[in-house]
């Protein structure tokens, strides 16, 4: 290992027995302290060289190459203004209701810093509540990246506190429209399983009948059938407790969600179009606006 003025440069020679392996996989296995995602970022930044030349992560090693990798920490994440168009459904002096598209992350995190909803809001020159996390100004609740639907955003700290309390007291309903694989025999029902991180696939969540997994949290979901379309069911799903990951809730009934993308506006989408859409409905008890 040689040293640079900025960060250490690690060097190694690929063994003949390692021929055929992908460059990113070989580096990730050799440096276990670096995630594969970070390895790919270093490769994309030109900080990994094969025989003194930049290479792609998919490059197949032949054996005998000299690999150089300059390991740098990720730059600190921060919310940055970007010019990204948004579908604003409602706005007043205190809150904004945004129709978040599928594929957009709500705020920076886990290596994602660009193209977020927060960045898009800041790109409007928008003033947002600052009482919470610096990476998520104004954000009261979230949707998965692959889920489209309504996000409520607080413009000021008073609105943030009111909305947060409303969600905590479950005065706001969270309702999803989902297309699930298979035909549900019943017209309505309840899923009452615990949700935890899958012990085998750590990037996924799983639902079980009891709290047998570490950090499992109770989760109750009501559902009702809206339409049966070929071999799929269009269902309305209302979350009451627990984390909002919809796929494990569907999989608990052996009915995995078939699609996680909104093709068109729910106001004009035909019943045959696949989508997962989330909306919020306020209960009869009105939430008073901040003074």
ChimeraX attribute file (.defattr): number of C-alpha atoms within 10 A of each C-alpha:
attribute: neighborCount
match mode: 1-to-1
recipient: residues
	/A:1	11
	/A:2	10
	/A:3	10
	/A:4	9
	/A:5	5
	/A:6	9
	/A:7	12
	/A:8	14
	/A:9	17
	/A:10	15
	/A:11	16
	/A:12	14
	/A:13	13
	/A:14	19
	/A:15	13
	/A:16	12
	/A:17	10
	/A:18	14
	/A:19	16
	/A:20	13
	/A:21	17
	/A:22	16
	/A:23	24
	/A:24	24
	/A:25	16
	/A:26	19
	/A:27	21
	/A:28	17
	/A:29	12
	/A:30	11
	/A:31	13
	/A:32	9
	/A:33	8
	/A:34	14
	/A:35	13
	/A:36	17
	/A:37	13
	/A:38	17
	/A:39	23
	/A:40	21
	/A:41	17
	/A:42	20
	/A:43	20
	/A:44	14
	/A:45	10
	/A:46	15
	/A:47	19
	/A:48	29
	/A:49	19
	/A:50	19
	/A:51	13
	/A:52	11
	/A:53	12
	/A:54	16
	/A:55	18
	/A:56	16
	/A:57	19
	/A:58	12
	/A:59	14
	/A:60	17
	/A:61	18
	/A:62	15
	/A:63	15
	/A:64	15
	/A:65	17
	/A:66	15
	/A:67	20
	/A:68	21
	/A:69	20
	/A:70	21
	/A:71	18
	/A:72	13
	/A:73	10
	/A:74	10
	/A:75	7
	/A:76	8
	/A:77	15
	/A:78	16
	/A:79	20
	/A:80	17
	/A:81	19
	/A:82	18
	/A:83	13
	/A:84	14
	/A:85	11
	/A:86	14
	/A:87	11
	/A:88	13
	/A:89	12
	/A:90	11
	/A:91	13
	/A:92	8
	/A:93	11
	/A:94	19
	/A:95	20
	/A:96	20
	/A:97	18
	/A:98	19
	/A:99	20
	/A:100	27
	/A:101	22
	/A:102	20
	/A:103	16
	/A:104	17
	/A:105	23
	/A:106	22
	/A:107	23
	/A:108	21
	/A:109	16
	/A:110	8
	/A:111	13
	/A:112	12
	/A:113	18
	/A:114	20
	/A:115	19
	/A:116	25
	/A:117	26
	/A:118	26
	/A:119	26
	/A:120	22
	/A:121	24
	/A:122	19
	/A:123	15
	/A:124	14
	/A:125	11
	/A:126	13
	/A:127	14
	/A:128	23
	/A:129	24
	/A:130	17
	/A:131	14
	/A:132	14
	/A:133	10
	/A:134	13
	/A:135	19
	/A:136	24
	/A:137	25
	/A:138	26
	/A:139	24
	/A:140	20
	/A:141	13
	/A:142	17
	/A:143	19
	/A:144	16
	/A:145	17
	/A:146	17
	/A:147	25
	/A:148	25
	/A:149	24
	/A:150	22
	/A:151	23
	/A:152	23
	/A:153	26
	/A:154	26
	/A:155	22
	/A:156	19
	/A:157	18
	/A:158	16
	/A:159	23
	/A:160	26
	/A:161	16
	/A:162	17
	/A:163	25
	/A:164	16
	/A:165	15
	/A:166	18
	/A:167	15
	/A:168	10
	/A:169	9
	/A:170	15
	/A:171	17
	/A:172	20
	/A:173	16
	/A:174	18
	/A:175	20
	/A:176	23
	/A:177	23
	/A:178	30
	/A:179	29
	/A:180	26
	/A:181	20
	/A:182	18
	/A:183	16
	/A:184	20
	/A:185	9
	/A:186	9
	/A:187	11
	/A:188	14
	/A:189	13
	/A:190	13
	/A:191	18
	/A:192	18
	/A:193	23
	/A:194	25
	/A:195	29
	/A:196	25
	/A:197	18
	/A:198	16
	/A:199	12
	/A:200	9
	/A:201	9
	/A:202	10
	/A:203	8
	/A:204	13
	/A:205	19
	/A:206	22
	/A:207	27
	/A:208	20
	/A:209	12
	/A:210	13
	/A:211	15
	/A:212	11
	/A:213	16
	/A:214	11
	/A:215	11
	/A:216	21
	/A:217	18
	/A:218	18
	/A:219	21
	/A:220	17
	/A:221	20
	/A:222	15
	/A:223	21
	/A:224	18
	/A:225	19
	/A:226	16
	/A:227	17
	/A:228	18
	/A:229	15
	/A:230	10
	/A:231	10
	/A:232	19
	/A:233	24
	/A:234	27
	/A:235	21
	/A:236	20
	/A:237	24
	/A:238	22
	/A:239	21
	/A:240	16
	/A:241	14
	/A:242	16
	/A:243	17
	/A:244	19
	/A:245	18
	/A:246	21
	/A:247	20
	/A:248	24
	/A:249	28
	/A:250	21
	/A:251	16
	/A:252	18
	/A:253	13
	/A:254	12
	/A:255	19
	/A:256	18
	/A:257	22
	/A:258	19
	/A:259	17
	/A:260	22
	/A:261	20
	/A:262	24
	/A:263	16
	/A:264	13
	/A:265	14
	/A:266	16
	/A:267	6
	/A:268	7
	/A:269	13
	/A:270	11
	/A:271	14
	/A:272	14
	/A:273	15
	/A:274	21
	/A:275	27
	/A:276	26
	/A:277	27
	/A:278	23
	/A:279	16
	/A:280	16
	/A:281	10
	/A:282	14
	/A:283	12
	/A:284	8
	/A:285	8
	/A:286	10
	/A:287	14
	/A:288	10
	/A:289	12
	/A:290	14
	/A:291	6
